[in-house]
Amino acid sequence: MYWSSAQQLVHHSVTGCPMNAGDLLASGTISGREQHNFGSMLELSWKGSREIELDGGEVRKFLKDGDAVIMKGWCERDGLGRVGFGQCSARILPAHPFPYDSRKKDDNVESVATLPKERYNNFKLYGYGGSSCLWRVRIALAAKGIPYEYDNDMPININLDEEAQTSGEHSSTNTMQQQQQAPTVLEFMNGGNVVRITHSLAIIEFLEMAFDHLGGRLLPLDPVARAKVKEIADVINSGTPEDKEGRGDEFAKQTILSCLSSVEKLVSANHSVRSNSEGTSAVGLFATGSFGPTLADACLAPQLYYARRFGVDLEGLCPTLLEVEKKYYGHPWFQHAQSKVR
């Protein structure tokens, strides 16, 4: 066997998978010395260099789409009963296409993510096109590769004035009318029922839980990492200006400045070099020190954009955040969401 029990535990939990007392650990394949004792397809085909003849006369070096894999196993000994497990079977399905293809725009072929039949479907996104909250949700939908309804290559926007927002005509969509603010609303079908969720952070948490099997993950599984992500997201969310009293651009600027000052301290602490017994180890380049974007980054990207619009001196205020922001420019989730803002 290649792995000790301690090595199996580390190998299984290093990516954040929670482990509990009583969990069963599998060692993988255990092979003998002879070819008929090999325990995996890769060994039987010797890394694809040998053909394996199947019962029906077909040959394989690797599994193909549509192949069914059936495993049965037991052990027995004279005078003792047989110990084994029931049949375990599965079929190899084609991989889902990546939702952002590299074809040129003049190909006149629309790029659409093909998803299996989901419990939740027919997504529609409502809100002001320039809303930072709407921007966050776009990033989350791109992360999951979930298609949602567009109008002329733009998500459906309900551009209502204040009087229209609070009118009875739109009350079924605008559940925040008492707050008199433009909502971000995700509408979808759950069986035969229409569901609407407001507030960007609530929408994103729903997408994470409902589609944890799709695309990227914005909320880490590890409790500490998850708390660090939410810490930054909550600070940014509370620092998104809502000028209900008409105090103007200066109020918005000061609100954003105070918010980003706090976030800069959190992010710079996450990006400080951590010491270990072997010296130092670098952290990832995203907001929480992760190697991929999280909810914290989905909130930070639009906040920096609007800070520039209000004339905030970002170079002097938050140099660490600007370094993090550079990672967003080439990332498909942010490119997709930002293209809709522009």
Disulfide bonds with the S-S distance in Angstrom:
none
